[in-house]
Amino acid sequence: MSKNLFNGKTAKLLWFIKAVGSRRAFSRTLTLALAPLIVRMKKPGFFLFDGKQYRYFYHIYNTTWANERCVEIPILMESLRGANGRVLEVGNVLGHYIPVTWDVLDKYEKGPGVINEDITAFIPAEKYDLVFSISTFEHIGFDDGREVSSGDKIMLAFEGLRVNCLKKGGKVVMTIPMGYNCEMDAIIAGGAIPLVEERYLKRIQKDVWQEVSKSEALPCRFSTPFPYANCIMVGSYRDQTPRE
């Protein structure tokens, strides 16, 4: 098996220290110990996205108040509320926070009902009406062994989803942290994935996220000035083939 951040706890720890720095990694350890108390004491907060008000999502797992999960999860949960038909999640994320009633595809992470197959080769028995992904595509070809160019593998993965997994008229919704994978950033900047909509949220203060333009989002760096993602893209793709 190739070496990647998903193969064991030691690899995950080393990846985390590299991503955020040793000082922040130590701070994270302390935060984890205090997480139950922090969640109980933290006041509710709200942010605007696409003209709608959302509540920041605070949860002990992965200390969501301290990173991009606080905005990603409420946005994707809203997408799920309006979903009809079959749903696929790429990357096992939401199941850590809410009960899962959809299929989950994750090559490495084990769990009840999780399909452990490579996204580039996955062909389901029946296609999906909605495919969604939370901060997963940036890891493809970047943190999983680098057999090929990350950008090439990301595009191969998206094409596989489009052709093999998405029903006619189906939709893909994904979140991507800006500045984590430069090849992913280049794909976004150049419009290589034909998104029908892309919106950006930037962390402008420790606990404040604000919607910004693409031009303001593209230069954002990962883990600077705040830990973890400082800006995310929320993009959607719609299959234009008429439903039969």
TORDO-555020 format. One line per 5 residues: for each residue x, y, z of N, C-alpha, C, CB. Coordinates in Angstrom, 1 decimal. Glycine has a CB too. Example, Ala and Ser with C-alpha at 12.3 -4.5 7.8 and 13.67 -1.06 7.14 Angstrom:
13.2/-5.7/7.8/12.3/-4.5/7.8/13.2/-3.3/7.8/11.3/-4.5/9.0 ~ 12.8/-2.2/7.1/13.7/-1.1/7.1/12.9/0.0/7.9/14.1/-0.6/5.7
% end
This chain:
0.9/-1.2/0.0/0.0/0.0/0.0/0.9/1.2/0.0/-1.0/0.0/1.2 ~ 0.5/2.2/-0.8/1.3/3.4/-0.8/1.2/4.2/0.4/0.9/4.3/-2.0 ~ 2.2/5.1/0.7/2.2/5.9/1.9/1.4/7.1/1.7/3.7/6.3/2.3 ~ 0.5/7.4/2.6/-0.3/8.6/2.6/-0.9/8.9/3.9/-1.5/8.4/1.6 ~ -1.5/10.1/4.1/-1.9/10.5/5.4/-3.0/9.7/6.0/-2.3/11.9/5.3
-3.7/8.8/5.2/-4.8/8.1/5.7/-4.4/6.7/6.2/-5.8/7.9/4.6 ~ -3.1/6.3/6.1/-2.7/5.0/6.5/-2.1/5.0/7.9/-1.6/4.4/5.5 ~ -2.9/5.1/8.9/-2.5/5.0/10.3/-2.5/6.3/11.0/-1.2/4.4/10.3 ~ -2.5/6.3/12.3/-2.5/7.5/13.2/-1.2/8.3/13.1/-2.8/7.1/14.6 ~ -0.1/7.6/13.0/1.2/8.3/12.9/1.3/9.1/11.7/2.4/7.3/13.0
0.9/8.6/10.6/0.9/9.4/9.3/0.0/10.6/9.4/0.5/8.5/8.1 ~ -1.2/10.4/10.0/-2.1/11.5/10.2/-1.5/12.6/11.0/-3.5/11.0/10.8 ~ -0.9/12.2/12.1/-0.2/13.2/13.0/0.8/13.9/12.3/0.3/12.5/14.3 ~ 1.7/13.3/11.6/2.8/13.9/10.9/2.2/14.9/9.8/3.7/12.9/10.2 ~ 1.2/14.5/9.1/0.5/15.4/8.2/0.0/16.6/8.8/-0.6/14.7/7.4
-0.6/16.4/10.0/-1.2/17.6/10.7/-0.2/18.6/11.2/-2.0/17.1/11.9 ~ 0.9/18.1/11.7/2.0/18.9/12.2/2.6/19.7/11.0/3.1/18.1/12.9 ~ 2.8/19.0/9.9/3.3/19.7/8.7/2.3/20.8/8.2/3.5/18.7/7.5 ~ 1.0/20.5/8.2/0.0/21.4/7.7/-0.2/22.7/8.5/-1.3/20.7/7.6 ~ -0.1/22.5/9.9/-0.4/23.7/10.7/0.8/24.2/11.6/-1.6/23.4/11.6
1.9/23.4/11.6/3.0/23.7/12.4/2.9/23.1/13.8/3.1/25.3/12.6 ~ 4.1/22.9/14.4/4.2/22.2/15.7/3.5/23.0/16.8/5.7/21.9/16.0 ~ 3.7/24.3/16.8/3.1/25.1/17.8/1.6/25.0/17.8/3.5/26.6/17.7 ~ 1.0/25.1/16.6/-0.5/25.0/16.5/-0.9/23.6/16.8/-0.9/25.4/15.1 ~ -0.1/22.6/16.5/-0.4/21.2/16.8/-0.6/21.0/18.3/0.6/20.2/16.2
0.4/21.6/19.0/0.3/21.5/20.5/-1.0/22.2/21.0/1.5/22.1/21.1 ~ -1.3/23.4/20.5/-2.5/24.1/20.9/-3.7/23.3/20.6/-2.5/25.5/20.1 ~ -3.7/22.6/19.4/-4.8/21.7/19.1/-5.0/20.6/20.1/-4.6/21.1/17.7 ~ -3.9/20.0/20.6/-4.0/19.0/21.6/-4.7/19.5/22.8/-2.6/18.4/21.9 ~ -4.3/20.7/23.3/-5.0/21.3/24.4/-6.4/21.6/24.2/-4.2/22.6/24.8
-6.7/22.1/23.0/-8.1/22.4/22.6/-9.0/21.1/22.7/-8.2/23.0/21.2 ~ -8.5/20.0/22.2/-9.2/18.7/22.2/-9.6/18.3/23.6/-8.4/17.6/21.5 ~ -8.6/18.5/24.5/-8.9/18.2/25.9/-10.0/19.0/26.5/-7.6/18.3/26.7 ~ -10.1/20.3/26.1/-11.1/21.2/26.6/-12.4/21.3/25.8/-10.5/22.6/26.7 ~ -12.4/20.5/24.7/-13.5/20.6/23.7/-14.9/20.5/24.3/-13.4/19.5/22.7
-15.2/19.6/25.2/-16.6/19.5/25.7/-17.0/20.8/26.4/-16.7/18.3/26.7 ~ -16.1/21.4/27.2/-16.3/22.6/27.9/-16.5/23.8/26.9/-15.2/22.9/28.9 ~ -15.7/23.9/25.9/-15.7/24.9/24.9/-17.1/24.9/24.2/-14.6/24.8/23.9 ~ -17.5/23.8/23.8/-18.8/23.7/23.0/-19.9/24.1/23.9/-19.0/22.2/22.5 ~ -19.9/23.8/25.2/-21.0/24.2/26.0/-21.0/25.7/26.3/-20.9/23.4/27.4
-19.9/26.3/26.3/-19.8/27.7/26.7/-19.8/28.7/25.5/-18.5/28.0/27.5 ~ -19.5/28.2/24.3/-19.4/29.0/23.1/-20.8/29.6/22.7/-18.8/28.3/22.0 ~ -20.9/30.9/22.5/-22.2/31.5/22.1/-22.4/31.2/20.7/-22.1/33.0/22.4 ~ -23.7/31.0/20.3/-24.1/30.8/18.9/-23.6/32.0/18.0/-25.6/30.6/18.7 ~ -23.2/31.6/16.8/-22.8/32.7/15.9/-23.5/32.4/14.5/-21.3/32.8/15.7
-23.5/33.4/13.7/-24.2/33.2/12.4/-23.4/33.8/11.3/-25.6/33.9/12.4 ~ -23.6/33.3/10.0/-22.9/33.8/8.9/-23.9/33.8/7.7/-21.6/33.0/8.5 ~ -23.6/34.7/6.7/-24.4/34.8/5.5/-23.7/34.1/4.3/-24.7/36.2/5.1 ~ -24.5/33.3/3.6/-24.0/32.6/2.4/-25.1/32.5/1.4/-23.5/31.2/2.8 ~ -24.8/33.1/0.2/-25.8/33.1/-0.9/-27.1/33.7/-0.4/-26.0/31.7/-1.4
-27.0/34.8/0.3/-28.2/35.5/0.8/-29.0/34.9/1.9/-29.0/35.7/-0.4 ~ -28.5/33.8/2.5/-29.2/33.1/3.5/-28.3/33.1/4.8/-29.6/31.7/3.1 ~ -29.0/33.2/5.9/-28.3/33.1/7.2/-28.2/31.7/7.7/-29.0/34.0/8.3 ~ -26.9/31.3/8.1/-26.6/30.0/8.6/-26.0/30.2/10.0/-25.7/29.2/7.7 ~ -26.2/29.1/10.8/-25.6/29.1/12.2/-24.3/28.3/12.1/-26.6/28.5/13.2
-23.3/28.9/12.7/-22.0/28.2/12.8/-22.2/26.8/13.5/-20.9/29.0/13.5 ~ -21.5/25.8/13.0/-21.7/24.5/13.5/-20.6/24.2/14.5/-21.7/23.4/12.3 ~ -20.9/24.0/15.7/-19.9/23.7/16.8/-20.1/22.3/17.3/-20.1/24.7/18.0 ~ -19.0/21.5/17.2/-19.0/20.1/17.6/-17.7/19.7/18.2/-19.4/19.2/16.4 ~ -17.7/18.8/19.1/-16.5/18.3/19.7/-15.6/17.6/18.7/-16.8/17.3/20.9
-16.1/16.8/17.9/-15.3/16.0/16.9/-14.6/17.0/16.0/-16.1/15.0/16.1 ~ -13.3/17.0/15.9/-12.6/17.8/14.9/-12.7/19.3/15.3/-13.0/17.6/13.5 ~ -13.1/19.6/16.5/-13.2/21.0/17.0/-13.6/21.9/15.9/-11.8/21.4/17.6 ~ -14.8/21.7/15.5/-15.3/22.4/14.3/-15.3/23.9/14.4/-16.7/22.0/13.9 ~ -15.5/24.5/15.6/-15.5/25.9/15.8/-14.2/26.6/15.4/-15.9/26.3/17.2
-13.1/25.8/15.4/-11.8/26.3/15.1/-11.3/26.2/13.7/-10.8/25.7/16.0 ~ -12.2/25.7/12.8/-11.8/25.5/11.4/-12.9/25.6/10.5/-11.1/24.1/11.3 ~ -12.7/25.3/9.2/-13.7/25.5/8.2/-14.9/24.6/8.3/-13.1/25.2/6.8 ~ -14.9/23.5/9.1/-16.1/22.7/9.3/-17.2/23.5/9.8/-15.7/21.5/10.2 ~ -17.0/24.5/10.5/-18.1/25.3/11.1/-19.0/25.9/10.1/-17.5/26.4/12.0
-18.5/26.2/8.9/-19.3/26.7/7.8/-19.6/25.7/6.7/-18.6/27.9/7.1 ~ -18.7/24.7/6.5/-19.0/23.7/5.5/-20.2/22.8/5.8/-17.7/22.8/5.3 ~ -20.2/22.4/7.1/-21.3/21.4/7.5/-22.7/22.0/7.4/-21.0/20.9/8.9 ~ -23.0/23.2/7.9/-24.3/23.7/7.8/-24.7/24.0/6.3/-24.5/25.0/8.5 ~ -23.8/24.3/5.5/-24.1/24.6/4.0/-24.5/23.2/3.4/-22.9/25.2/3.3
-23.7/22.2/3.6/-24.0/20.9/3.0/-25.2/20.2/3.6/-22.8/20.0/3.1 ~ -25.4/20.5/4.8/-26.7/19.9/5.4/-27.9/20.5/4.8/-26.7/20.1/7.0 ~ -27.8/21.8/4.5/-28.9/22.5/3.8/-29.1/21.9/2.4/-28.7/24.0/3.7 ~ -28.0/21.5/1.7/-28.2/20.9/0.4/-28.8/19.5/0.5/-26.8/20.7/-0.3 ~ -28.5/18.8/1.6/-29.1/17.5/1.8/-30.6/17.6/2.1/-28.4/16.8/2.9
-31.0/18.7/2.8/-32.4/18.8/3.1/-33.3/18.9/1.9/-32.7/20.0/4.0 ~ -32.8/19.5/0.8/-33.6/19.6/-0.4/-33.3/18.5/-1.4/-33.3/20.9/-1.0 ~ -32.6/17.5/-1.0/-32.2/16.4/-2.0/-33.3/15.4/-2.1/-30.9/15.8/-1.5 ~ -33.5/14.9/-3.3/-34.4/13.8/-3.6/-33.7/12.7/-4.3/-35.7/14.3/-4.4 ~ -34.0/11.5/-4.0/-33.4/10.4/-4.7/-32.1/9.9/-4.0/-33.1/10.8/-6.1
-31.3/9.3/-4.8/-30.1/8.7/-4.3/-29.0/9.7/-4.1/-29.6/7.6/-5.2 ~ -28.2/9.5/-2.9/-27.2/10.5/-2.6/-25.9/9.7/-2.3/-27.6/11.3/-1.3 ~ -24.8/10.3/-2.7/-23.4/9.7/-2.4/-22.6/10.8/-1.8/-22.8/9.2/-3.7 ~ -21.9/10.5/-0.7/-20.9/11.4/-0.2/-19.5/10.9/-0.5/-21.1/11.5/1.4 ~ -18.7/11.7/-1.0/-17.3/11.3/-1.4/-16.4/11.8/-0.2/-16.8/11.9/-2.8
-15.8/10.9/0.6/-15.1/11.3/1.8/-16.0/11.1/3.0/-14.5/12.7/1.7 ~ -15.6/10.4/3.9/-16.4/10.1/5.1/-16.4/11.2/6.1/-16.0/8.8/5.8 ~ -17.2/12.2/6.0/-17.1/13.4/6.9/-18.4/13.6/7.7/-16.9/14.7/6.0 ~ -19.6/13.7/7.1/-20.8/14.0/7.8/-21.2/13.0/8.8/-21.9/14.3/6.9 ~ -20.8/11.7/8.6/-21.1/10.7/9.5/-20.6/10.8/10.9/-20.7/9.4/8.9
-19.5/11.7/11.0/-19.0/11.9/12.3/-19.8/12.9/13.2/-17.6/12.5/12.2 ~ -20.9/13.5/12.5/-21.7/14.5/13.2/-23.2/14.2/13.2/-21.5/15.8/12.5 ~ -23.7/13.5/12.2/-25.1/13.2/12.1/-25.3/11.8/11.6/-25.8/14.3/11.2 ~ -26.5/11.2/11.8/-26.7/9.9/11.3/-26.7/9.9/9.7/-28.1/9.3/11.8 ~ -26.1/8.9/9.2/-26.0/8.8/7.7/-27.1/7.9/7.1/-24.6/8.2/7.3
-27.8/8.5/6.1/-28.8/7.8/5.4/-28.5/7.7/3.9/-30.2/8.5/5.6 ~ -27.3/7.9/3.5/-26.8/7.9/2.1/-25.6/7.0/2.0/-26.6/9.3/1.6 ~ -25.2/6.8/0.8/-24.0/6.0/0.5/-22.7/6.9/0.8/-23.9/5.4/-0.9 ~ -21.7/6.3/1.3/-20.4/7.0/1.5/-19.3/6.3/0.8/-20.1/7.1/3.1 ~ -18.5/7.0/0.1/-17.3/6.4/-0.6/-16.1/7.0/0.0/-17.4/6.7/-2.2
-15.2/6.2/0.5/-13.9/6.7/1.1/-12.9/5.5/0.9/-14.1/7.1/2.6 ~ -11.9/5.8/0.2/-10.9/4.7/-0.1/-10.2/4.2/1.1/-9.8/5.3/-1.1 ~ -10.0/5.0/2.1/-9.1/4.6/3.2/-9.9/4.4/4.6/-8.0/5.5/3.4 ~ -10.8/5.4/4.9/-11.4/5.4/6.2/-12.4/4.3/6.3/-12.1/6.7/6.5 ~ -12.3/3.4/7.3/-13.2/2.3/7.6/-14.4/2.8/8.4/-12.4/1.2/8.3
-15.5/2.2/8.2/-16.7/2.5/9.0/-17.9/1.7/8.5/-16.9/4.0/8.9 ~ -18.9/1.6/9.3/-20.1/0.9/8.9/-20.7/1.5/7.6/-21.1/0.9/10.0 ~ -20.8/0.6/6.6/-21.5/1.1/5.4/-20.6/1.9/4.4/-22.6/1.9/5.7 ~ -19.3/2.2/4.8/-18.4/3.0/4.0/-17.9/2.1/2.9/-17.3/3.6/4.8 ~ -18.0/2.6/1.6/-17.5/1.9/0.5/-16.0/2.2/0.3/-18.3/2.2/-0.8
-15.1/1.3/0.5/-13.7/1.5/0.4/-13.1/1.2/-1.0/-12.9/0.7/1.4 ~ -13.4/2.2/-1.9/-13.0/2.0/-3.3/-12.4/3.4/-3.7/-14.1/1.6/-4.2 ~ -11.5/3.3/-4.7/-10.9/4.5/-5.3/-11.9/5.3/-6.1/-9.7/4.2/-6.2 ~ -12.0/6.6/-5.9/-13.0/7.4/-6.6/-12.8/7.3/-8.1/-12.9/8.8/-6.1 ~ -11.6/7.1/-8.6/-11.4/7.1/-10.0/-11.9/5.9/-10.7/-9.9/7.3/-10.3
-12.1/4.8/-9.9/-12.6/3.6/-10.5/-13.9/3.1/-10.0/-11.6/2.5/-10.2 ~ -14.6/3.9/-9.2/-15.9/3.5/-8.6/-17.0/3.6/-9.6/-16.2/4.4/-7.4 ~ -17.7/2.4/-9.8/-18.8/2.4/-10.7/-20.0/1.7/-9.9/-18.5/1.5/-12.0 ~ -20.9/2.5/-9.4/-22.0/2.0/-8.6/-23.0/1.2/-9.5/-22.8/3.1/-7.9 ~ -23.8/0.4/-8.8/-24.8/-0.4/-9.5/-25.9/0.5/-10.0/-25.4/-1.5/-8.6
-26.2/1.6/-9.3/-27.2/2.6/-9.7/-26.6/4.0/-9.5/-28.5/2.4/-8.9 ~ -26.8/4.9/-10.4/-26.3/6.2/-10.3/-27.0/7.1/-9.2/-26.3/6.9/-11.6 ~ -26.5/8.3/-9.0/-27.0/9.1/-7.9/-27.6/10.4/-8.4/-25.9/9.4/-6.9 ~ -28.5/11.0/-7.7/-29.1/12.2/-8.0/-28.3/13.4/-7.4/-30.6/12.3/-7.4 ~ -27.6/13.1/-6.3/-26.8/14.1/-5.7/-25.5/13.5/-5.2/-27.5/14.8/-4.5
-24.3/14.1/-5.6/-23.0/13.7/-5.0/-22.5/14.9/-4.3/-22.1/13.2/-6.2 ~ -22.0/14.7/-3.1/-21.4/15.8/-2.4/-20.1/15.4/-1.7/-22.4/16.4/-1.3 ~ -19.3/16.4/-1.5/-18.0/16.2/-0.9/-17.5/17.4/-0.1/-16.9/15.9/-2.1 ~ -17.0/17.1/1.1/-16.6/18.1/2.1/-15.1/18.0/2.2/-17.3/18.0/3.4 ~ -14.3/19.0/1.7/-12.9/19.1/1.8/-12.2/17.7/1.6/-12.5/19.6/3.2
-12.4/17.2/0.4/-11.9/15.9/0.0/-11.1/15.9/-1.3/-13.0/14.8/-0.1 ~ -11.6/16.6/-2.3/-10.9/16.6/-3.6/-9.5/17.1/-3.5/-11.7/17.4/-4.6 ~ -9.2/18.0/-2.6/-7.8/18.6/-2.6/-6.8/17.6/-2.1/-7.8/19.8/-1.6 ~ -7.3/16.5/-1.5/-6.3/15.4/-1.1/-6.0/14.4/-2.2/-6.9/14.7/0.1 ~ -6.8/14.4/-3.2/-6.7/13.4/-4.3/-5.4/13.6/-5.0/-7.8/13.4/-5.3
-4.5/12.6/-5.0/-3.2/12.7/-5.7/-2.2/13.5/-5.0/-3.4/13.2/-7.1 ~ -2.6/14.1/-3.9/-1.7/15.0/-3.1/-1.3/14.4/-1.8/-2.5/16.3/-2.8 ~ -2.2/13.7/-1.1/-1.9/13.1/0.2/-2.0/11.6/0.1/-2.8/13.6/1.2 ~ -2.2/11.0/-1.1/-2.5/9.6/-1.2/-1.5/8.8/-2.0/-3.9/9.3/-1.7 ~ -0.2/9.2/-2.0/0.8/8.4/-2.6/1.4/9.1/-3.9/0.2/7.2/-3.0
0.7/10.0/-4.5/1.3/10.8/-5.6/1.7/9.8/-6.8/2.4/11.6/-5.2 ~ 0.9/8.9/-7.1/1.3/8.0/-8.3/1.3/8.8/-9.5/0.3/6.8/-8.4 ~ 0.4/9.8/-9.6/0.4/10.7/-10.8/0.2/12.1/-10.3/-0.8/10.3/-11.8 ~ 0.2/13.1/-11.2/0.0/14.4/-10.9/-1.3/14.6/-10.1/0.0/15.3/-12.1 ~ -1.3/15.4/-9.1/-2.6/15.6/-8.3/-3.6/16.2/-9.2/-2.3/16.5/-7.1
-3.3/17.2/-10.0/-4.3/17.8/-10.9/-4.9/16.9/-11.8/-3.6/19.0/-11.6 ~ -4.1/16.0/-12.4/-4.6/15.0/-13.4/-5.5/14.0/-12.7/-3.4/14.2/-14.0 ~ -5.2/13.6/-11.4/-6.0/12.6/-10.7/-7.3/13.3/-10.3/-5.2/12.0/-9.5 ~ -7.2/14.5/-9.9/-8.5/15.2/-9.5/-9.4/15.3/-10.7/-8.1/16.7/-9.0 ~ -8.9/15.7/-11.8/-9.8/15.7/-13.0/-10.3/14.4/-13.4/-9.0/16.4/-14.2
-9.5/13.3/-13.3/-9.9/12.0/-13.5/-11.0/11.5/-12.6/-8.7/11.0/-13.4 ~ -10.9/11.9/-11.3/-11.9/11.6/-10.3/-13.2/12.3/-10.6/-11.4/12.0/-8.9 ~ -13.1/13.6/-11.0/-14.4/14.3/-11.3/-15.0/13.7/-12.5/-14.1/15.8/-11.5 ~ -14.2/13.4/-13.5/-14.8/12.8/-14.7/-15.4/11.5/-14.4/-13.7/12.6/-15.8 ~ -14.8/10.7/-13.5/-15.4/9.4/-13.1/-16.7/9.6/-12.5/-14.5/8.7/-12.2
-16.8/10.6/-11.6/-18.1/10.9/-10.9/-19.1/11.3/-12.0/-17.9/12.0/-9.9 ~ -18.7/12.2/-12.9/-19.7/12.7/-13.9/-20.2/11.6/-14.7/-19.0/13.8/-14.7 ~ -19.4/10.7/-15.2/-19.8/9.7/-16.2/-20.4/8.5/-15.5/-18.6/9.3/-17.0 ~ -19.7/8.0/-14.4/-20.1/6.7/-13.8/-21.1/6.8/-12.7/-18.9/6.1/-13.3 ~ -21.2/8.0/-12.0/-22.0/8.1/-10.8/-23.2/9.0/-10.8/-21.1/8.5/-9.7
-23.2/10.0/-11.7/-24.2/11.0/-11.7/-25.3/10.7/-12.7/-23.6/12.4/-12.0 ~ -26.6/10.7/-12.2/-27.7/10.5/-13.1/-27.9/11.7/-14.0/-29.0/10.3/-12.2 ~ -28.7/11.6/-15.0/-29.0/12.7/-15.9/-29.7/13.8/-15.1/-29.9/12.2/-17.1 ~ -29.2/15.0/-15.2/-29.8/16.1/-14.4/-29.4/16.1/-13.0/-31.3/15.9/-14.4 ~ -28.4/15.2/-12.6/-27.9/15.1/-11.2/-27.0/16.3/-10.9/-27.2/13.8/-11.0
-26.7/16.4/-9.6/-25.9/17.5/-9.1/-24.7/17.1/-8.3/-26.8/18.5/-8.3 ~ -23.6/17.8/-8.4/-22.5/17.6/-7.5/-22.2/18.9/-6.7/-21.2/17.2/-8.4 ~ -22.1/18.8/-5.4/-21.7/19.9/-4.6/-20.5/19.6/-3.8/-22.9/20.3/-3.6 ~ -19.5/20.5/-3.9/-18.2/20.2/-3.2/-17.7/21.5/-2.5/-17.2/19.7/-4.2 ~ -17.0/21.3/-1.4/-16.3/22.3/-0.7/-14.8/22.0/-0.9/-16.7/22.5/0.8
-14.0/23.1/-1.1/-12.5/23.0/-1.2/-11.9/24.1/-0.4/-12.2/23.1/-2.8 ~ -10.9/23.7/0.4/-10.1/24.8/1.1/-9.1/25.4/0.1/-9.4/24.2/2.3 ~ -9.1/26.7/0.0/-8.1/27.3/-0.9/-6.7/27.3/-0.2/-8.6/28.8/-1.1 ~ -5.7/27.2/-1.1/-4.3/27.3/-0.7/-3.7/26.1/-0.1/-4.2/28.3/0.4 ~ -4.5/25.0/-0.1/-3.9/23.7/0.4/-3.1/23.0/-0.6/-5.1/22.8/1.0
-3.7/22.8/-1.8/-3.1/22.1/-2.9/-3.1/23.0/-4.1/-3.9/20.8/-3.3 ~ -1.9/23.4/-4.5/-1.7/24.4/-5.6/-2.3/23.9/-6.9/-0.3/24.8/-5.8 ~ -2.3/22.6/-7.2/-2.9/22.1/-8.4/-4.4/22.2/-8.3/-2.4/20.7/-8.6 ~ -5.0/22.0/-7.2/-6.4/22.2/-7.0/-6.8/23.6/-7.2/-6.9/21.7/-5.6 ~ -6.0/24.5/-6.7/-6.2/26.0/-6.8/-6.2/26.3/-8.3/-5.2/26.8/-6.1
-5.2/25.8/-9.0/-5.1/26.1/-10.5/-6.3/25.6/-11.2/-3.8/25.4/-11.1 ~ -6.9/24.4/-10.9/-8.1/23.9/-11.5/-9.3/24.9/-11.3/-8.5/22.5/-10.9 ~ -9.4/25.4/-10.0/-10.4/26.4/-9.7/-10.2/27.7/-10.5/-10.5/26.6/-8.2 ~ -9.0/28.2/-10.4/-8.7/29.4/-11.1/-9.0/29.4/-12.6/-7.2/29.8/-10.9 ~ -8.6/28.3/-13.2/-8.8/28.1/-14.7/-10.2/27.6/-15.1/-7.8/27.2/-15.2
-11.0/27.3/-14.2/-12.3/26.8/-14.5/-12.3/25.4/-15.2/-13.0/27.8/-15.4 ~ -11.3/24.6/-14.9/-11.2/23.3/-15.6/-12.4/22.4/-15.2/-10.0/22.6/-15.1 ~ -13.0/22.5/-14.0/-14.2/21.8/-13.7/-15.4/22.7/-14.0/-14.3/21.3/-12.2 ~ -16.3/22.3/-14.9/-17.3/23.2/-15.4/-18.4/23.5/-14.4/-17.9/22.7/-16.7 ~ -18.1/24.2/-13.3/-19.1/24.5/-12.3/-20.2/25.4/-12.8/-18.4/25.0/-11.0
-21.4/25.2/-12.4/-22.5/26.1/-12.7/-22.6/27.2/-11.7/-23.8/25.4/-12.8 ~ -22.0/27.0/-10.5/-22.0/28.0/-9.5/-20.8/27.8/-8.6/-23.3/28.0/-8.7 ~ -20.1/28.9/-8.2/-19.0/28.8/-7.3/-19.0/30.0/-6.4/-17.6/28.7/-8.0 ~ -19.0/29.8/-5.1/-19.0/30.9/-4.1/-17.9/30.7/-3.1/-20.4/31.0/-3.4 ~ -17.5/31.7/-2.5/-16.3/31.7/-1.6/-16.6/32.3/-0.2/-15.1/32.4/-2.3
-16.1/31.6/0.8/-16.2/32.1/2.1/-14.8/32.3/2.7/-17.1/31.2/3.1 ~ -14.5/33.5/3.2/-13.2/33.8/3.8/-13.3/34.1/5.3/-12.6/35.0/3.1 ~ -12.3/33.6/6.0/-12.3/33.8/7.4/-11.6/35.1/7.7/-11.5/32.6/8.2 ~ -12.4/36.1/8.1/-11.8/37.5/8.2/-11.5/37.8/9.6/-12.8/38.5/7.7 ~ -12.0/37.0/10.6/-11.6/37.1/12.0/-11.6/35.7/12.5/-12.6/38.1/12.8
-11.1/35.6/13.8/-11.0/34.2/14.3/-12.3/33.4/14.3/-10.6/34.3/15.8 ~ -13.4/34.1/14.6/-14.7/33.4/14.6/-15.7/34.0/13.6/-15.3/33.5/15.9 ~ -15.2/34.6/12.5/-16.1/35.3/11.6/-15.7/34.9/10.1/-16.0/36.8/11.7 ~ -16.7/34.4/9.4/-16.5/34.0/8.0/-17.4/34.9/7.2/-16.8/32.5/7.7 ~ -16.9/35.4/6.0/-17.7/36.3/5.1/-17.5/35.9/3.7/-17.2/37.7/5.4
-18.6/36.0/2.9/-18.6/35.7/1.5/-17.8/36.7/0.8/-20.0/35.6/0.9 ~ -16.9/36.3/-0.1/-16.0/37.2/-0.9/-16.0/36.8/-2.4/-14.6/37.2/-0.3 ~ -15.4/37.6/-3.2/-15.3/37.3/-4.6/-14.2/36.3/-4.9/-15.1/38.6/-5.4 ~ -14.3/35.7/-6.1/-13.3/34.7/-6.5/-11.9/35.4/-6.5/-13.6/34.2/-7.9 ~ -11.8/36.6/-7.0/-10.5/37.3/-7.1/-9.9/37.5/-5.7/-10.7/38.7/-7.8
-10.7/37.7/-4.7/-10.2/37.8/-3.3/-9.9/36.5/-2.7/-11.3/38.6/-2.4 ~ -10.6/35.4/-3.2/-10.4/34.1/-2.6/-9.1/33.4/-3.1/-11.5/33.2/-2.9 ~ -8.8/33.6/-4.4/-7.7/32.9/-5.0/-6.3/33.1/-4.3/-7.5/33.3/-6.4 ~ -6.0/34.3/-3.8/-4.6/34.4/-3.2/-4.6/33.9/-1.8/-4.3/35.9/-3.2 ~ -5.7/33.4/-1.2/-5.7/33.0/0.2/-4.8/31.8/0.4/-7.1/32.7/0.6
-4.1/31.8/1.5/-3.2/30.7/1.9/-3.8/29.8/3.0/-1.8/31.2/2.4 ~ -3.4/28.6/3.0/-3.8/27.6/4.0/-3.1/27.8/5.3/-3.7/26.2/3.5 ~ -3.8/27.9/6.4/-3.2/28.0/7.7/-2.5/29.4/8.0/-2.2/26.9/8.0 ~ -2.8/30.4/7.2/-2.2/31.7/7.3/-3.3/32.8/7.0/-1.0/31.9/6.5 ~ -3.6/33.7/7.8/-3.1/33.9/9.2/-3.7/33.1/10.3/-3.2/35.4/9.5
-4.9/32.5/9.9/-5.5/31.6/10.9/-5.2/30.2/10.7/-7.1/31.9/10.9 ~ -5.3/29.3/11.7/-5.1/27.9/11.5/-6.1/27.3/10.5/-5.2/27.1/12.8 ~ -5.7/26.3/9.8/-6.5/25.5/8.9/-6.9/26.4/7.7/-7.8/25.0/9.6 ~ -8.0/26.1/7.0/-8.4/26.9/5.8/-8.8/28.3/6.2/-9.6/26.2/5.1 ~ -8.3/29.3/5.4/-8.7/30.7/5.6/-9.7/31.1/4.6/-7.5/31.6/5.5
-10.0/30.2/3.6/-11.0/30.5/2.6/-11.4/29.2/2.0/-10.5/31.5/1.5 ~ -12.7/29.0/1.7/-13.2/27.8/1.0/-14.0/28.2/-0.2/-14.0/26.9/2.0 ~ -14.0/27.3/-1.1/-14.9/27.4/-2.3/-16.0/26.4/-2.1/-14.2/27.1/-3.6 ~ -17.2/26.8/-2.4/-18.4/26.0/-2.4/-18.9/26.0/-3.9/-19.6/26.4/-1.4 ~ -18.7/24.9/-4.6/-19.0/24.8/-6.0/-20.0/23.7/-6.3/-17.7/24.5/-6.8
-20.8/24.0/-7.4/-21.7/23.0/-7.8/-21.7/22.8/-9.3/-23.2/23.4/-7.3 ~ -21.9/21.5/-9.7/-22.0/21.1/-11.1/-23.3/20.5/-11.3/-20.8/20.2/-11.5 ~ -23.9/20.7/-12.5/-25.2/20.1/-12.8/-25.1/19.4/-14.1/-26.4/21.2/-12.8 ~ -25.5/18.1/-14.2/-25.5/17.4/-15.5/-26.6/18.0/-16.3/-25.7/15.9/-15.3 ~ -26.3/18.4/-17.5/-27.3/19.1/-18.4/-28.1/18.2/-19.3/-26.6/20.1/-19.2
-27.8/16.9/-19.2/-28.5/15.9/-20.0/-30.0/15.8/-19.6/-27.9/14.5/-19.9 ~ -30.9/16.0/-20.5/-32.3/16.0/-20.2/-32.7/14.6/-19.5/-33.2/16.2/-21.4 ~ -33.5/14.7/-18.5/-34.0/13.4/-17.9/-34.9/12.7/-18.8/-34.7/13.7/-16.5 ~ -34.8/11.4/-18.8/-35.7/10.6/-19.6/-37.1/10.5/-19.0/-35.1/9.2/-19.9
% end
